[in-house]
Amino acid sequence: MNEQEKEYFSKIEYRPGDHRAARLYGRTMLSWFLERIKVDGSSLLEIGAGPGVFSFQLLKRSRRLVALDAFRNQLARNPAALRVAALGEMLPFRDDSFDFVLVANILHHVKRPVIILKEARRVSRRNVLLIEPNALNPAQVFFSLVAKEELGGLFSFPWLIEDMAVRAGLGVREMTGFGAFTQNRTPYWLARLLLPLQRSFFMGLYILAVLEPGTPQVKGRS
Protein backbone atom coordinates (compact mmCIF):
# COMPACT_ATOMS: atom_id res chain seq x y z
CA MET A 1 0.00 0.00 0.00
CA ASN A 2 1.51 3.32 -1.03
CA GLU A 3 1.40 6.56 0.97
CA GLN A 4 -1.47 7.94 -1.11
CA GLU A 5 -3.60 4.88 -0.35
CA LYS A 6 -2.71 5.04 3.35
CA GLU A 7 -3.84 8.66 3.50
CA TYR A 8 -7.02 7.80 1.62
CA PHE A 9 -8.05 4.92 3.92
CA SER A 10 -7.15 6.86 7.05
CA LYS A 11 -9.71 9.53 6.10
CA ILE A 12 -12.43 7.93 3.98
CA GLU A 13 -15.75 7.04 5.59
CA TYR A 14 -17.36 4.04 3.96
CA ARG A 15 -21.00 3.07 4.35
CA PRO A 16 -21.72 1.46 7.71
CA GLY A 17 -22.39 -2.24 7.62
CA ASP A 18 -26.06 -1.73 8.48
CA HIS A 19 -26.74 0.46 5.42
CA ARG A 20 -29.49 -1.17 3.34
CA ALA A 21 -27.30 -1.73 0.27
CA ALA A 22 -24.36 -2.88 2.39
CA ARG A 23 -26.58 -5.38 4.24
CA LEU A 24 -27.83 -6.77 0.94
CA TYR A 25 -24.28 -7.03 -0.37
CA GLY A 26 -22.94 -8.70 2.77
CA ARG A 27 -25.79 -11.18 3.05
CA THR A 28 -25.68 -12.30 -0.58
CA MET A 29 -21.87 -12.53 -0.76
CA LEU A 30 -21.65 -14.59 2.41
CA SER A 31 -24.45 -16.88 1.23
CA TRP A 32 -22.04 -18.49 -1.25
CA PHE A 33 -19.63 -19.39 1.57
CA LEU A 34 -22.38 -20.54 3.92
CA GLU A 35 -23.55 -23.08 1.36
CA ARG A 36 -20.09 -24.66 1.51
CA ILE A 37 -18.89 -24.37 5.09
CA LYS A 38 -20.54 -24.33 8.50
CA VAL A 39 -19.64 -21.23 10.50
CA ASP A 40 -22.44 -21.41 13.07
CA GLY A 41 -20.92 -21.49 16.55
CA SER A 42 -17.39 -21.02 15.22
CA SER A 43 -14.64 -18.52 15.98
CA LEU A 44 -13.80 -16.20 13.12
CA LEU A 45 -11.25 -13.51 12.31
CA GLU A 46 -12.18 -10.91 9.70
CA ILE A 47 -9.14 -9.20 8.14
CA GLY A 48 -10.00 -5.89 6.50
CA ALA A 49 -13.24 -5.70 8.48
CA GLY A 50 -13.74 -1.95 8.07
CA PRO A 51 -17.14 -0.63 9.18
CA GLY A 52 -18.64 -4.11 9.26
CA VAL A 53 -20.25 -5.01 5.95
CA PHE A 54 -19.63 -8.69 6.74
CA SER A 55 -19.37 -8.32 10.50
CA PHE A 56 -23.08 -7.53 10.86
CA GLN A 57 -23.90 -10.84 9.17
CA LEU A 58 -21.23 -12.95 10.88
CA LEU A 59 -22.18 -11.80 14.37
CA LYS A 60 -25.46 -13.64 13.94
CA ARG A 61 -23.65 -16.94 13.38
CA SER A 62 -20.20 -17.01 14.94
CA ARG A 63 -19.45 -17.78 18.58
CA ARG A 64 -16.56 -15.30 18.59
CA LEU A 65 -15.85 -12.68 15.94
CA VAL A 66 -12.71 -10.53 15.88
CA ALA A 67 -12.76 -7.59 13.45
CA LEU A 68 -9.29 -6.51 12.35
CA ASP A 69 -8.30 -3.58 10.17
CA ALA A 70 -5.07 -1.65 9.57
CA PHE A 71 -6.94 1.64 10.06
CA ARG A 72 -8.52 2.37 13.41
CA ASN A 73 -10.97 4.88 11.89
CA GLN A 74 -12.41 2.13 9.69
CA LEU A 75 -13.32 0.08 12.77
CA ALA A 76 -15.15 2.91 14.54
CA ARG A 77 -18.58 1.78 13.34
CA ASN A 78 -17.91 -1.95 13.26
CA PRO A 79 -20.43 -3.80 15.47
CA ALA A 80 -17.99 -6.48 16.69
CA ALA A 81 -17.18 -6.33 20.40
CA LEU A 82 -13.60 -7.41 19.67
CA ARG A 83 -11.94 -4.90 17.34
CA VAL A 84 -8.21 -4.88 16.63
CA ALA A 85 -6.20 -2.28 14.72
CA ALA A 86 -3.27 -4.21 13.25
CA LEU A 87 -1.60 -5.16 9.98
CA GLY A 88 -2.65 -8.32 8.20
CA GLU A 89 1.02 -9.07 7.59
CA MET A 90 1.68 -9.34 11.36
CA LEU A 91 -1.40 -10.78 13.04
CA PRO A 92 -1.23 -10.49 16.85
CA PHE A 93 -2.65 -13.97 17.44
CA ARG A 94 -1.26 -17.40 18.21
CA ASP A 95 -1.29 -20.24 15.71
CA ASP A 96 -4.69 -21.89 15.19
CA SER A 97 -6.55 -19.18 17.11
CA PHE A 98 -9.66 -19.25 14.89
CA ASP A 99 -11.78 -21.77 13.03
CA PHE A 100 -12.03 -19.51 9.98
CA VAL A 101 -10.35 -16.38 8.65
CA LEU A 102 -12.10 -14.07 6.18
CA VAL A 103 -9.81 -11.90 4.04
CA ALA A 104 -12.04 -9.42 2.24
CA ASN A 105 -10.97 -6.99 -0.49
CA ILE A 106 -7.51 -6.13 0.80
CA LEU A 107 -4.95 -8.20 -1.15
CA HIS A 108 -5.07 -5.85 -4.16
CA HIS A 109 -4.12 -2.95 -1.86
CA VAL A 110 -0.96 -4.39 -0.32
CA LYS A 111 2.60 -4.98 -1.52
CA ARG A 112 2.93 -8.46 0.06
CA PRO A 113 -0.40 -10.25 -0.35
CA VAL A 114 1.15 -13.69 0.04
CA ILE A 115 2.36 -12.75 3.54
CA ILE A 116 -1.22 -11.90 4.53
CA LEU A 117 -2.43 -15.26 3.23
CA LYS A 118 0.38 -17.04 5.11
CA GLU A 119 -0.65 -15.26 8.30
CA ALA A 120 -4.30 -16.13 7.69
CA ARG A 121 -3.31 -19.76 7.21
CA ARG A 122 -1.23 -19.70 10.41
CA VAL A 123 -4.05 -18.52 12.67
CA SER A 124 -6.81 -20.58 11.00
CA ARG A 125 -7.66 -24.11 12.12
CA ARG A 126 -9.87 -24.80 9.12
CA ASN A 127 -10.43 -22.54 6.10
CA VAL A 128 -9.39 -19.16 4.78
CA LEU A 129 -12.25 -17.41 2.99
CA LEU A 130 -11.22 -14.92 0.32
CA ILE A 131 -12.98 -12.07 -1.48
CA GLU A 132 -11.20 -9.98 -4.12
CA PRO A 133 -12.16 -7.89 -7.17
CA ASN A 134 -12.42 -9.82 -10.43
CA ALA A 135 -10.26 -8.30 -13.17
CA LEU A 136 -12.26 -10.30 -15.75
CA ASN A 137 -15.26 -8.06 -15.09
CA PRO A 138 -15.33 -4.94 -17.35
CA ALA A 139 -17.08 -2.79 -14.72
CA GLN A 140 -14.45 -3.75 -12.15
CA VAL A 141 -11.67 -2.84 -14.60
CA PHE A 142 -13.27 0.56 -15.23
CA PHE A 143 -13.64 1.18 -11.50
CA SER A 144 -9.98 0.25 -10.91
CA LEU A 145 -8.90 2.69 -13.60
CA VAL A 146 -10.89 5.70 -12.34
CA ALA A 147 -10.28 5.15 -8.61
CA LYS A 148 -6.53 5.37 -8.00
CA GLU A 149 -6.78 3.63 -4.64
CA GLU A 150 -8.27 0.58 -6.44
CA LEU A 151 -5.62 0.32 -9.15
CA GLY A 152 -4.42 -3.03 -7.83
CA GLY A 153 -7.75 -4.53 -8.91
CA LEU A 154 -6.47 -4.49 -12.50
CA PHE A 155 -4.25 -7.46 -11.65
CA SER A 156 -6.76 -9.44 -9.61
CA PHE A 157 -7.25 -12.39 -11.97
CA PRO A 158 -8.45 -15.81 -10.73
CA TRP A 159 -5.24 -17.57 -11.78
CA LEU A 160 -3.10 -14.99 -9.95
CA ILE A 161 -5.23 -15.40 -6.81
CA GLU A 162 -4.72 -19.16 -7.09
CA ASP A 163 -0.96 -18.68 -7.49
CA MET A 164 -0.81 -16.50 -4.37
CA ALA A 165 -2.75 -19.12 -2.42
CA VAL A 166 -0.34 -21.86 -3.52
CA ARG A 167 2.68 -19.77 -2.49
CA ALA A 168 1.05 -19.28 0.90
CA GLY A 169 0.68 -23.04 1.33
CA LEU A 170 -3.05 -23.07 0.65
CA GLY A 171 -5.09 -25.15 -1.75
CA VAL A 172 -8.15 -23.80 -3.54
CA ARG A 173 -11.10 -25.91 -2.50
CA GLU A 174 -13.49 -23.87 -4.64
CA MET A 175 -13.41 -20.56 -6.50
CA THR A 176 -16.00 -18.56 -8.42
CA GLY A 177 -16.80 -15.21 -9.94
CA PHE A 178 -19.70 -13.64 -8.08
CA GLY A 179 -21.95 -10.62 -7.89
CA ALA A 180 -23.01 -7.53 -9.77
CA PHE A 181 -22.91 -4.63 -7.29
CA THR A 182 -20.62 -3.11 -4.67
CA GLN A 183 -21.20 -2.35 -1.01
CA ASN A 184 -20.15 1.30 -1.00
CA ARG A 185 -21.10 2.91 -4.29
CA THR A 186 -24.21 1.14 -5.53
CA PRO A 187 -27.52 2.90 -4.69
CA TYR A 188 -29.97 0.67 -2.84
CA TRP A 189 -32.55 0.82 -5.65
CA LEU A 190 -29.92 -0.36 -8.15
CA ALA A 191 -28.70 -3.11 -5.83
CA ARG A 192 -32.29 -4.39 -5.64
CA LEU A 193 -32.54 -4.26 -9.42
CA LEU A 194 -29.29 -6.20 -9.81
CA LEU A 195 -30.18 -8.79 -7.18
CA PRO A 196 -30.90 -11.57 -9.74
CA LEU A 197 -27.27 -11.21 -10.88
CA GLN A 198 -25.91 -11.43 -7.34
CA ARG A 199 -24.84 -15.04 -7.90
CA SER A 200 -21.99 -17.15 -9.26
CA PHE A 201 -20.85 -16.51 -12.82
CA PHE A 202 -17.42 -16.43 -14.45
CA MET A 203 -17.27 -12.67 -14.98
CA GLY A 204 -18.87 -11.68 -11.68
CA LEU A 205 -17.69 -8.48 -10.06
CA TYR A 206 -15.74 -10.35 -7.38
CA ILE A 207 -13.71 -13.51 -6.90
CA LEU A 208 -14.83 -15.70 -4.00
CA ALA A 209 -12.68 -18.61 -2.84
CA VAL A 210 -12.57 -21.20 -0.07
CA LEU A 211 -8.92 -21.97 0.68
CA GLU A 212 -7.57 -24.79 2.81
CA PRO A 213 -4.16 -26.01 3.94
CA GLY A 214 -2.77 -28.89 1.95
CA THR A 215 -2.14 -29.88 -1.62
CA PRO A 216 -3.12 -27.03 -3.97
CA GLN A 217 -6.03 -28.18 -6.11
CA VAL A 218 -9.01 -26.40 -7.63
CA LYS A 219 -12.03 -28.61 -6.98
CA GLY A 220 -14.50 -26.32 -8.70
CA ARG A 221 -14.66 -23.04 -10.53
CA SER A 222 -17.68 -21.30 -12.00
TORKOL-4160 file (C-alpha; in steps of 0.2 Angstrom, whole numbers, padded with zeros to 4 digits, m for minus):
222
<pt num="1" X="0000" Y="0000" Z="0000"/>
<pt num="2" X="0008" Y="0017" Z="m0005"/>
<pt num="3" X="0007" Y="0033" Z="0005"/>
<pt num="4" X="m0007" Y="0040" Z="m0006"/>
<pt num="5" X="m0018" Y="0024" Z="m0002"/>
<pt num="6" X="m0014" Y="0025" Z="0017"/>
<pt num="7" X="m0019" Y="0043" Z="0017"/>
<pt num="8" X="m0035" Y="0039" Z="0008"/>
<pt num="9" X="m0040" Y="0025" Z="0020"/>
<pt num="10" X="m0036" Y="0034" Z="0035"/>
<pt num="11" X="m0049" Y="0048" Z="0031"/>
<pt num="12" X="m0062" Y="0040" Z="0020"/>
<pt num="13" X="m0079" Y="0035" Z="0028"/>
<pt num="14" X="m0087" Y="0020" Z="0020"/>
<pt num="15" X="m0105" Y="0015" Z="0022"/>
<pt num="16" X="m0109" Y="0007" Z="0039"/>
<pt num="17" X="m0112" Y="m0011" Z="0038"/>
<pt num="18" X="m0130" Y="m0009" Z="0042"/>
<pt num="19" X="m0134" Y="0002" Z="0027"/>
<pt num="20" X="m0147" Y="m0006" Z="0017"/>
<pt num="21" X="m0137" Y="m0009" Z="0001"/>
<pt num="22" X="m0122" Y="m0014" Z="0012"/>
<pt num="23" X="m0133" Y="m0027" Z="0021"/>
<pt num="24" X="m0139" Y="m0034" Z="0005"/>
<pt num="25" X="m0121" Y="m0035" Z="m0002"/>
<pt num="26" X="m0115" Y="m0043" Z="0014"/>
<pt num="27" X="m0129" Y="m0056" Z="0015"/>
<pt num="28" X="m0128" Y="m0062" Z="m0003"/>
<pt num="29" X="m0109" Y="m0063" Z="m0004"/>
<pt num="30" X="m0108" Y="m0073" Z="0012"/>
<pt num="31" X="m0122" Y="m0084" Z="0006"/>
<pt num="32" X="m0110" Y="m0092" Z="m0006"/>
<pt num="33" X="m0098" Y="m0097" Z="0008"/>
<pt num="34" X="m0112" Y="m0103" Z="0020"/>
<pt num="35" X="m0118" Y="m0115" Z="0007"/>
<pt num="36" X="m0100" Y="m0123" Z="0008"/>
<pt num="37" X="m0094" Y="m0122" Z="0025"/>
<pt num="38" X="m0103" Y="m0122" Z="0043"/>
<pt num="39" X="m0098" Y="m0106" Z="0052"/>
<pt num="40" X="m0112" Y="m0107" Z="0065"/>
<pt num="41" X="m0105" Y="m0107" Z="0083"/>
<pt num="42" X="m0087" Y="m0105" Z="0076"/>
<pt num="43" X="m0073" Y="m0093" Z="0080"/>
<pt num="44" X="m0069" Y="m0081" Z="0066"/>
<pt num="45" X="m0056" Y="m0068" Z="0062"/>
<pt num="46" X="m0061" Y="m0055" Z="0049"/>
<pt num="47" X="m0046" Y="m0046" Z="0041"/>
<pt num="48" X="m0050" Y="m0029" Z="0033"/>
<pt num="49" X="m0066" Y="m0029" Z="0042"/>
<pt num="50" X="m0069" Y="m0010" Z="0040"/>
<pt num="51" X="m0086" Y="m0003" Z="0046"/>
<pt num="52" X="m0093" Y="m0021" Z="0046"/>
<pt num="53" X="m0101" Y="m0025" Z="0030"/>
<pt num="54" X="m0098" Y="m0043" Z="0034"/>
<pt num="55" X="m0097" Y="m0042" Z="0053"/>
<pt num="56" X="m0115" Y="m0038" Z="0054"/>
<pt num="57" X="m0120" Y="m0054" Z="0046"/>
<pt num="58" X="m0106" Y="m0065" Z="0054"/>
<pt num="59" X="m0111" Y="m0059" Z="0072"/>
<pt num="60" X="m0127" Y="m0068" Z="0070"/>
<pt num="61" X="m0118" Y="m0085" Z="0067"/>
<pt num="62" X="m0101" Y="m0085" Z="0075"/>
<pt num="63" X="m0097" Y="m0089" Z="0093"/>
<pt num="64" X="m0083" Y="m0077" Z="0093"/>
<pt num="65" X="m0079" Y="m0063" Z="0080"/>
<pt num="66" X="m0064" Y="m0053" Z="0079"/>
<pt num="67" X="m0064" Y="m0038" Z="0067"/>
<pt num="68" X="m0046" Y="m0033" Z="0062"/>
<pt num="69" X="m0041" Y="m0018" Z="0051"/>
<pt num="70" X="m0025" Y="m0008" Z="0048"/>
<pt num="71" X="m0035" Y="0008" Z="0050"/>
<pt num="72" X="m0043" Y="0012" Z="0067"/>
<pt num="73" X="m0055" Y="0024" Z="0059"/>
<pt num="74" X="m0062" Y="0011" Z="0048"/>
<pt num="75" X="m0067" Y="0000" Z="0064"/>
<pt num="76" X="m0076" Y="0015" Z="0073"/>
<pt num="77" X="m0093" Y="0009" Z="0067"/>
<pt num="78" X="m0090" Y="m0010" Z="0066"/>
<pt num="79" X="m0102" Y="m0019" Z="0077"/>
<pt num="80" X="m0090" Y="m0032" Z="0083"/>
<pt num="81" X="m0086" Y="m0032" Z="0102"/>
<pt num="82" X="m0068" Y="m0037" Z="0098"/>
<pt num="83" X="m0060" Y="m0025" Z="0087"/>
<pt num="84" X="m0041" Y="m0024" Z="0083"/>
<pt num="85" X="m0031" Y="m0011" Z="0074"/>
<pt num="86" X="m0016" Y="m0021" Z="0066"/>
<pt num="87" X="m0008" Y="m0026" Z="0050"/>
<pt num="88" X="m0013" Y="m0042" Z="0041"/>
<pt num="89" X="0005" Y="m0045" Z="0038"/>
<pt num="90" X="0008" Y="m0047" Z="0057"/>
<pt num="91" X="m0007" Y="m0054" Z="0065"/>
<pt num="92" X="m0006" Y="m0052" Z="0084"/>
<pt num="93" X="m0013" Y="m0070" Z="0087"/>
<pt num="94" X="m0006" Y="m0087" Z="0091"/>
<pt num="95" X="m0006" Y="m0101" Z="0079"/>
<pt num="96" X="m0023" Y="m0109" Z="0076"/>
<pt num="97" X="m0033" Y="m0096" Z="0086"/>
<pt num="98" X="m0048" Y="m0096" Z="0074"/>
<pt num="99" X="m0059" Y="m0109" Z="0065"/>
<pt num="100" X="m0060" Y="m0098" Z="0050"/>
<pt num="101" X="m0052" Y="m0082" Z="0043"/>
<pt num="102" X="m0060" Y="m0070" Z="0031"/>
<pt num="103" X="m0049" Y="m0059" Z="0020"/>
<pt num="104" X="m0060" Y="m0047" Z="0011"/>
<pt num="105" X="m0055" Y="m0035" Z="m0002"/>
<pt num="106" X="m0038" Y="m0031" Z="0004"/>
<pt num="107" X="m0025" Y="m0041" Z="m0006"/>
<pt num="108" X="m0025" Y="m0029" Z="m0021"/>
<pt num="109" X="m0021" Y="m0015" Z="m0009"/>
<pt num="110" X="m0005" Y="m0022" Z="m0002"/>
<pt num="111" X="0013" Y="m0025" Z="m0008"/>
<pt num="112" X="0015" Y="m0042" Z="0000"/>
<pt num="113" X="m0002" Y="m0051" Z="m0002"/>
<pt num="114" X="0006" Y="m0068" Z="0000"/>
<pt num="115" X="0012" Y="m0064" Z="0018"/>
<pt num="116" X="m0006" Y="m0059" Z="0023"/>
<pt num="117" X="m0012" Y="m0076" Z="0016"/>
<pt num="118" X="0002" Y="m0085" Z="0026"/>
<pt num="119" X="m0003" Y="m0076" Z="0042"/>
<pt num="120" X="m0021" Y="m0081" Z="0038"/>
<pt num="121" X="m0017" Y="m0099" Z="0036"/>
<pt num="122" X="m0006" Y="m0098" Z="0052"/>
<pt num="123" X="m0020" Y="m0093" Z="0063"/>
<pt num="124" X="m0034" Y="m0103" Z="0055"/>
<pt num="125" X="m0038" Y="m0121" Z="0061"/>
<pt num="126" X="m0049" Y="m0124" Z="0046"/>
<pt num="127" X="m0052" Y="m0113" Z="0030"/>
<pt num="128" X="m0047" Y="m0096" Z="0024"/>
<pt num="129" X="m0061" Y="m0087" Z="0015"/>
<pt num="130" X="m0056" Y="m0075" Z="0002"/>
<pt num="131" X="m0065" Y="m0060" Z="m0007"/>
<pt num="132" X="m0056" Y="m0050" Z="m0021"/>
<pt num="133" X="m0061" Y="m0039" Z="m0036"/>
<pt num="134" X="m0062" Y="m0049" Z="m0052"/>
<pt num="135" X="m0051" Y="m0041" Z="m0066"/>
<pt num="136" X="m0061" Y="m0051" Z="m0079"/>
<pt num="137" X="m0076" Y="m0040" Z="m0075"/>
<pt num="138" X="m0077" Y="m0025" Z="m0087"/>
<pt num="139" X="m0085" Y="m0014" Z="m0074"/>
<pt num="140" X="m0072" Y="m0019" Z="m0061"/>
<pt num="141" X="m0058" Y="m0014" Z="m0073"/>
<pt num="142" X="m0066" Y="0003" Z="m0076"/>
<pt num="143" X="m0068" Y="0006" Z="m0058"/>
<pt num="144" X="m0050" Y="0001" Z="m0055"/>
<pt num="145" X="m0044" Y="0013" Z="m0068"/>
<pt num="146" X="m0054" Y="0028" Z="m0062"/>
<pt num="147" X="m0051" Y="0026" Z="m0043"/>
<pt num="148" X="m0033" Y="0027" Z="m0040"/>
<pt num="149" X="m0034" Y="0018" Z="m0023"/>
<pt num="150" X="m0041" Y="0003" Z="m0032"/>
<pt num="151" X="m0028" Y="0002" Z="m0046"/>
<pt num="152" X="m0022" Y="m0015" Z="m0039"/>
<pt num="153" X="m0039" Y="m0023" Z="m0045"/>
<pt num="154" X="m0032" Y="m0022" Z="m0063"/>
<pt num="155" X="m0021" Y="m0037" Z="m0058"/>
<pt num="156" X="m0034" Y="m0047" Z="m0048"/>
<pt num="157" X="m0036" Y="m0062" Z="m0060"/>
<pt num="158" X="m0042" Y="m0079" Z="m0054"/>
<pt num="159" X="m0026" Y="m0088" Z="m0059"/>
<pt num="160" X="m0015" Y="m0075" Z="m0050"/>
<pt num="161" X="m0026" Y="m0077" Z="m0034"/>
<pt num="162" X="m0024" Y="m0096" Z="m0035"/>
<pt num="163" X="m0005" Y="m0093" Z="m0037"/>
<pt num="164" X="m0004" Y="m0082" Z="m0022"/>
<pt num="165" X="m0014" Y="m0096" Z="m0012"/>
<pt num="166" X="m0002" Y="m0109" Z="m0018"/>
<pt num="167" X="0013" Y="m0099" Z="m0012"/>
<pt num="168" X="0005" Y="m0096" Z="0005"/>
<pt num="169" X="0003" Y="m0115" Z="0007"/>
<pt num="170" X="m0015" Y="m0115" Z="0003"/>
<pt num="171" X="m0025" Y="m0126" Z="m0009"/>
<pt num="172" X="m0041" Y="m0119" Z="m0018"/>
<pt num="173" X="m0055" Y="m0130" Z="m0012"/>
<pt num="174" X="m0067" Y="m0119" Z="m0023"/>
<pt num="175" X="m0067" Y="m0103" Z="m0032"/>
<pt num="176" X="m0080" Y="m0093" Z="m0042"/>
<pt num="177" X="m0084" Y="m0076" Z="m0050"/>
<pt num="178" X="m0099" Y="m0068" Z="m0040"/>
<pt num="179" X="m0110" Y="m0053" Z="m0039"/>
<pt num="180" X="m0115" Y="m0038" Z="m0049"/>
<pt num="181" X="m0115" Y="m0023" Z="m0036"/>
<pt num="182" X="m0103" Y="m0016" Z="m0023"/>
<pt num="183" X="m0106" Y="m0012" Z="m0005"/>
<pt num="184" X="m0101" Y="0007" Z="m0005"/>
<pt num="185" X="m0105" Y="0015" Z="m0021"/>
<pt num="186" X="m0121" Y="0006" Z="m0028"/>
<pt num="187" X="m0138" Y="0015" Z="m0023"/>
<pt num="188" X="m0150" Y="0003" Z="m0014"/>
<pt num="189" X="m0163" Y="0004" Z="m0028"/>
<pt num="190" X="m0150" Y="m0002" Z="m0041"/>
<pt num="191" X="m0144" Y="m0016" Z="m0029"/>
<pt num="192" X="m0161" Y="m0022" Z="m0028"/>
<pt num="193" X="m0163" Y="m0021" Z="m0047"/>
<pt num="194" X="m0146" Y="m0031" Z="m0049"/>
<pt num="195" X="m0151" Y="m0044" Z="m0036"/>
<pt num="196" X="m0155" Y="m0058" Z="m0049"/>
<pt num="197" X="m0136" Y="m0056" Z="m0054"/>
<pt num="198" X="m0130" Y="m0057" Z="m0037"/>
<pt num="199" X="m0124" Y="m0075" Z="m0040"/>
<pt num="200" X="m0110" Y="m0086" Z="m0046"/>
<pt num="201" X="m0104" Y="m0083" Z="m0064"/>
<pt num="202" X="m0087" Y="m0082" Z="m0072"/>
<pt num="203" X="m0086" Y="m0063" Z="m0075"/>
<pt num="204" X="m0094" Y="m0058" Z="m0058"/>
<pt num="205" X="m0088" Y="m0042" Z="m0050"/>
<pt num="206" X="m0079" Y="m0052" Z="m0037"/>
<pt num="207" X="m0069" Y="m0068" Z="m0035"/>
<pt num="208" X="m0074" Y="m0078" Z="m0020"/>
<pt num="209" X="m0063" Y="m0093" Z="m0014"/>
<pt num="210" X="m0063" Y="m0106" Z="0000"/>
<pt num="211" X="m0045" Y="m0110" Z="0003"/>
<pt num="212" X="m0038" Y="m0124" Z="0014"/>
<pt num="213" X="m0021" Y="m0130" Z="0020"/>
<pt num="214" X="m0014" Y="m0144" Z="0010"/>
<pt num="215" X="m0011" Y="m0149" Z="m0008"/>
<pt num="216" X="m0016" Y="m0135" Z="m0020"/>
<pt num="217" X="m0030" Y="m0141" Z="m0031"/>
<pt num="218" X="m0045" Y="m0132" Z="m0038"/>
<pt num="219" X="m0060" Y="m0143" Z="m0035"/>
<pt num="220" X="m0072" Y="m0132" Z="m0044"/>
<pt num="221" X="m0073" Y="m0115" Z="m0053"/>
<pt num="222" X="m0088" Y="m0106" Z="m0060"/>
